[in-house]
Amino acid sequence: MRNVYSWHLGQSVLFVSLFAAFSGSAAWAKDVVVKIGHIAPLSGPQAHYGKDNESGARLAIEDLNKMKIQLEGGTAKFELVAEDDAADPKTGAIVAQKLCDMKVNGIVGHLNSGTTIPASRIYYDCGIPQITPSATTPKVTKQGFESVFRVIAHDGVLGVALAKYAADEMKAKRVVVIDDRTGYGQPLADIFTNQLQAKGVKVLERHYTNDKATDFAAILTSVKRVNPDLIFYGGMDAQAGPMLRQMKQLGIKATLIGGDGICTAELMRLGGDNVGSNVLCAEGGMALSKMPGGPAFEKRYKTQFKRDIQVYAPFVYDAVMTMGMAMKNAKSADPKKYLPKLKDIRHEGVIGTIAFDNAGDVLNAPVTLNSYNAQGKFPVKVVN
């Protein structure tokens, strides 16, 4: 009986040991769901930007999940929570509160400055870190919110670069400024105007439209009378494309110049054969072909989504990856625990090295000035 008892005892000990080992392994292998909110216009005239941004985010989520990042409690399983703000500030605020109520772990977005500014207050109040890949108005990071970051050059840099180029290299003398009165277009136009006037170049007229307009006949008829050699437009490509068509119809031969909002592949479709060397635009960062990871990212993007990158997809990808790396460094997706790591991050991304200054702006962001030819957008000059 003693041998039988010993055998049963040994089997019991072995079973308990195996169960404990299995349980410990299972506990470590347990998925820890990490939700990253992404917000952009997925409907309306700016939907091509939003879908482009979301695609960049999805590529990053794929890569983070391949890394099997270990957080407290188990292996991180990253999920993208994509929302549509229709480029509308009120909708953006509603979506922001929704994501707060869902207790997402981080936010990448919004796309537009006008939606980012009111939403950033909501995220700050509920303690969720936010990285915008494309909201460029300086105000975004000047609100004193320690949880707000940006991975692209802001309009203070873009507007100055455009004004200097217009005055010093284009030798512009007669300039008209138009903007869409949004949180993006109007501040960019203000910065450009102030810098241009400081360089002694006269702004003949200032006109205003909105981000839903497609008919610019009244504005352009007035513009034609003053015969400018340059028209600055603060706004997006959904307006710049039709504007270029109508400029040609009215015989206006001025160069159209603007920020990253018009610096897209879509501009050529919207403006047709009216888009060429008569367009100059600035984007924060290097041209895609010059980014450290740009060519490889572009190839992967086109293979997966069967379309061209607009502007911001690589910035969105890097924003999501940067947030993920901060969580990895903190071994936690708890905003309170990974926020300090985000402030001190140094991540080698597609667009280059990502590190933030005390305000949350990316350090050493270059500006690329671009024009167009039959093959598409191409870089003219890089301003550091």
C-alpha positions in Angstrom: 0.0 0.0 0.0 2.9 2.3 0.7 4.1 2.1 -2.9 0.7 2.8 -4.3 0.3 5.8 -1.9 3.7 7.1 -2.9 2.8 6.8 -6.6 -0.4 8.7 -6.2 1.3 11.3 -4.1 4.0 11.8 -6.7 1.4 12.0 -9.5 -0.5 14.7 -7.4 2.6 16.7 -6.9 3.4 16.5 -10.6 -0.1 17.6 -11.6 -0.1 20.5 -9.2 3.4 21.6 -10.4 2.3 21.3 -14.1 -0.9 23.2 -13.4 1.0 26.0 -11.6 3.5 26.3 -14.4 0.7 26.3 -17.0 -1.3 28.8 -15.0 1.7 31.1 -14.6 2.5 30.8 -18.3 -1.1 31.5 -19.2 -1.2 34.5 -17.0 1.9 35.9 -18.7 0.5 35.1 -22.1 -2.8 36.8 -21.4 -3.6 39.6 -23.8 -3.7 43.1 -22.4 -6.0 45.1 -24.8 -4.6 48.6 -25.6 -6.9 50.9 -27.4 -5.5 53.7 -29.5 -8.1 56.2 -30.7 -7.6 57.7 -34.1 -9.8 60.6 -35.3 -9.9 62.2 -38.7 -12.5 63.2 -41.3 -13.7 60.0 -42.8 -16.6 61.7 -44.6 -17.0 64.9 -46.5 -14.6 66.7 -48.8 -11.5 65.9 -46.6 -12.2 62.2 -46.3 -9.2 61.3 -48.5 -6.9 62.8 -45.9 -8.7 61.0 -43.1 -8.6 57.6 -44.8 -4.9 58.2 -45.6 -4.2 58.9 -41.9 -6.2 55.9 -40.7 -4.3 53.6 -43.1 -1.0 54.8 -41.6 -2.4 54.1 -38.2 -3.5 50.6 -39.1 0.0 49.7 -40.4 1.5 50.8 -37.1 -1.0 48.8 -35.1 0.0 45.7 -37.2 3.6 46.3 -36.4 3.1 46.9 -32.7 1.2 43.6 -32.4 4.0 41.7 -34.2 6.4 43.0 -31.5 4.5 41.1 -28.6 5.2 44.0 -26.2 5.1 42.9 -22.6 3.1 45.2 -20.3 2.1 44.7 -16.7 -0.4 41.8 -16.8 0.6 40.3 -20.1 1.1 40.8 -23.8 -0.2 44.0 -25.4 -2.9 43.5 -28.0 -3.2 46.9 -29.7 -6.6 47.9 -31.2 -7.4 50.9 -33.3 -10.6 52.8 -32.4 -11.3 54.9 -35.5 -13.7 57.7 -35.4 -15.0 60.3 -37.9 -15.0 64.0 -36.9 -15.9 65.2 -40.4 -13.4 68.0 -39.9 -16.0 69.7 -37.7 -15.0 71.1 -34.3 -18.3 70.3 -32.7 -18.3 66.8 -33.9 -14.6 66.5 -32.9 -15.5 67.4 -29.3 -18.3 64.9 -29.2 -16.0 62.1 -30.5 -13.3 63.2 -28.0 -15.7 62.8 -25.1 -16.8 59.4 -26.5 -13.2 58.2 -26.5 -12.7 59.5 -23.0 -15.8 57.6 -21.8 -14.4 54.4 -23.5 -11.1 54.9 -21.5 -8.9 54.5 -24.5 -5.2 54.4 -23.6 -4.0 57.1 -26.1 -5.1 59.3 -28.9 -3.5 59.9 -32.3 -5.3 62.8 -34.0 -7.1 64.9 -34.9 -6.2 65.7 -38.4 -7.3 69.3 -38.5 -6.2 72.1 -36.2 -9.8 73.3 -35.8 -10.9 70.0 -34.4 -7.7 69.3 -32.5 -7.8 72.4 -30.3 -11.2 71.9 -28.6 -10.6 68.1 -28.4 -7.2 68.5 -26.8 -8.8 70.2 -23.7 -11.2 67.2 -23.3 -8.3 64.6 -23.6 -6.2 66.6 -21.1 -9.1 66.8 -18.6 -9.6 63.0 -18.8 -5.9 62.3 -18.6 -5.3 60.7 -22.0 -2.0 61.5 -23.9 -2.5 62.8 -27.5 -0.2 63.0 -30.4 -1.4 64.9 -33.5 0.3 63.9 -36.8 -1.0 66.8 -38.8 -2.6 69.7 -36.8 -0.1 72.4 -37.5 -1.4 75.6 -35.9 1.1 76.7 -33.1 -1.8 77.1 -30.6 -2.1 73.3 -30.3 1.0 73.0 -28.1 0.8 76.4 -26.6 -2.2 75.7 -24.4 -0.1 74.4 -21.5 -1.3 70.8 -21.7 1.5 68.4 -20.8 -0.2 65.5 -22.5 -0.3 67.0 -26.1 2.4 66.3 -28.6 3.0 66.9 -32.3 5.2 65.0 -34.8 5.1 67.5 -37.7 6.4 71.1 -38.1 3.9 73.7 -37.0 2.7 76.7 -39.1 5.1 79.1 -37.4 7.8 77.3 -39.3 5.9 76.6 -42.5 4.5 80.2 -42.8 7.9 81.7 -42.3 9.5 79.4 -44.8 6.9 80.2 -47.4 7.1 83.9 -46.9 10.9 83.9 -47.1 10.9 81.8 -50.3 8.2 84.0 -51.9 10.1 87.2 -51.1 13.7 86.1 -51.6 13.6 83.6 -54.3 10.3 84.1 -56.2 10.8 87.9 -55.9 7.1 88.4 -55.4 5.9 92.0 -55.4 2.1 91.8 -55.7 0.5 89.3 -53.3 -3.2 88.4 -52.5 -4.0 86.3 -49.4 -7.1 84.1 -49.2 -7.9 81.7 -46.3 -10.8 79.4 -45.2 -11.2 81.0 -41.7 -10.6 77.6 -40.1 -8.3 77.0 -37.1 -5.7 75.9 -39.6 -6.0 78.2 -42.6 -6.5 81.5 -41.0 -3.5 81.3 -38.6 -1.2 80.1 -41.4 -2.3 82.9 -43.6 -1.7 85.4 -40.7 1.8 84.1 -40.2 2.6 84.2 -43.9 1.2 87.7 -44.2 3.0 89.1 -41.2 6.3 87.6 -42.3 5.9 88.8 -45.9 5.1 92.4 -44.8 8.1 92.3 -42.5 10.2 91.7 -45.6 8.7 94.7 -47.3 6.3 92.8 -49.7 2.9 94.4 -50.1 -0.3 92.3 -49.6 -2.8 93.9 -52.0 -6.0 92.2 -50.7 -7.1 89.7 -48.1 -10.1 87.5 -48.8 -12.0 84.9 -46.8 -13.9 81.8 -47.8 -14.8 78.6 -46.0 -13.8 74.9 -46.0 -16.9 73.8 -47.8 -16.8 76.3 -50.7 -16.2 75.3 -54.3 -17.2 78.6 -56.1 -14.6 81.3 -55.9 -15.8 83.5 -58.8 -16.5 86.6 -56.7 -13.2 86.5 -54.9 -11.2 85.7 -58.0 -12.9 88.4 -60.0 -11.7 90.9 -57.4 -8.3 89.4 -57.4 -7.9 89.6 -61.1 -8.4 93.4 -61.0 -5.3 93.9 -58.9 -3.2 91.5 -61.1 -1.1 89.7 -58.4 1.9 87.6 -59.2 1.3 85.4 -56.2 -1.9 84.2 -54.4 -1.5 82.6 -51.0 -4.2 80.2 -50.0 -4.6 79.1 -46.4 -6.8 76.0 -46.5 -7.1 72.5 -48.0 -6.9 70.9 -51.4 -10.7 70.5 -51.7 -10.8 74.3 -52.2 -7.4 74.8 -53.8 -8.2 72.4 -56.7 -11.4 74.2 -57.9 -9.7 77.5 -57.2 -6.9 76.6 -59.7 -9.5 75.7 -62.3 -11.3 78.9 -61.9 -8.1 81.0 -61.9 -7.3 79.5 -65.3 -10.9 80.2 -66.6 -10.5 83.9 -65.6 -7.0 84.2 -67.1 -5.2 84.7 -63.7 -1.6 83.7 -64.2 -0.4 84.1 -60.6 1.3 81.3 -58.7 -0.8 79.6 -56.0 1.2 79.1 -52.8 0.1 77.3 -49.6 0.8 75.0 -46.8 0.6 71.3 -46.3 -3.2 71.4 -46.7 -2.8 71.8 -50.4 0.4 69.6 -50.7 -1.3 66.4 -51.7 -1.5 63.8 -54.5 -5.3 64.5 -54.6 -4.6 68.1 -55.7 -3.8 66.9 -59.2 -7.2 65.2 -59.5 -9.0 68.1 -58.1 -7.2 70.7 -60.1 -6.6 68.7 -63.3 -4.1 70.0 -65.8 -4.2 73.4 -64.0 -1.8 72.0 -61.5 1.9 72.3 -62.3 4.8 74.7 -61.8 2.2 77.3 -60.9 1.8 75.7 -57.5 4.2 75.9 -54.6 3.4 74.2 -51.3 5.1 73.5 -48.0 4.9 70.4 -45.8 6.4 69.8 -42.4 9.1 67.2 -42.7 11.1 65.7 -45.5 9.6 64.7 -48.8 8.5 61.1 -48.7 11.3 60.0 -51.0 13.9 61.6 -48.6 12.5 60.3 -45.3 14.8 57.6 -43.8 12.0 55.0 -44.0 10.0 56.8 -46.7 10.6 54.6 -49.8 10.0 51.3 -47.9 6.9 52.7 -46.2 5.5 54.0 -49.5 6.0 50.6 -51.2 4.3 48.8 -48.3 1.4 51.3 -48.2 0.7 51.0 -52.0 0.9 47.2 -51.9 -1.6 47.0 -49.0 -4.0 49.8 -49.9 -3.6 50.1 -53.7 -3.4 53.9 -53.6 -1.0 56.8 -53.3 -0.1 58.4 -50.0 -1.6 61.8 -49.6 0.5 63.6 -47.0 0.3 62.5 -43.4 0.2 58.7 -43.4 3.9 58.3 -42.4 3.5 60.9 -39.6 0.4 59.0 -38.3 2.4 55.7 -38.5 5.2 57.2 -36.5 2.8 58.8 -34.0 1.2 55.5 -33.2 4.6 53.7 -33.0 6.0 56.4 -30.8 3.1 56.0 -28.4 3.6 52.3 -28.4 7.3 52.6 -27.7 6.5 54.9 -24.7 4.2 52.2 -23.4 6.8 49.5 -23.9 9.4 51.6 -22.1 7.0 52.1 -19.2 5.9 48.5 -19.3 2.4 49.9 -19.0 -0.4 51.3 -21.1 -1.6 53.4 -18.1 -1.5 57.0 -19.3 -0.1 58.2 -15.9 2.8 55.7 -16.2 3.8 56.0 -19.9 3.3 59.8 -20.2 6.8 60.5 -18.6 8.3 58.1 -21.1 6.6 59.8 -24.0 8.1 63.2 -22.9 11.6 61.7 -23.0 11.1 59.4 -26.0 13.7 59.2 -28.8 12.3 57.0 -31.5 13.8 56.4 -35.0 10.8 56.4 -37.2 9.9 56.5 -40.9 10.1 60.4 -40.9 13.3 60.5 -38.9 14.2 60.9 -35.2 11.2 61.7 -33.0 11.9 63.6 -29.8 9.9 66.4 -28.2 10.7 69.8 -26.8 9.1 71.0 -23.5 6.0 72.2 -25.4 5.4 68.8 -27.0 6.6 69.8 -30.5 8.9 67.5 -32.4 12.5 68.7 -32.4 14.4 69.8 -35.5 11.5 69.4 -38.0 12.5 70.4 -41.5 10.2 72.0 -44.0 10.0 70.8 -47.6 8.8 73.2 -50.4 7.2 71.3 -53.3 5.9 71.9 -56.7 4.2 69.8 -59.3 4.8 68.4 -62.8 3.1 65.7 -64.9 4.5 63.0 -62.7 3.1 64.6 -59.5 4.6 66.4 -56.5 8.3 66.9 -56.2 10.6 68.6 -53.7 12.0 72.0 -54.7 13.9 73.0 -51.5 14.4 71.7 -47.9 14.5 74.4 -45.2 15.9 73.4 -41.8 
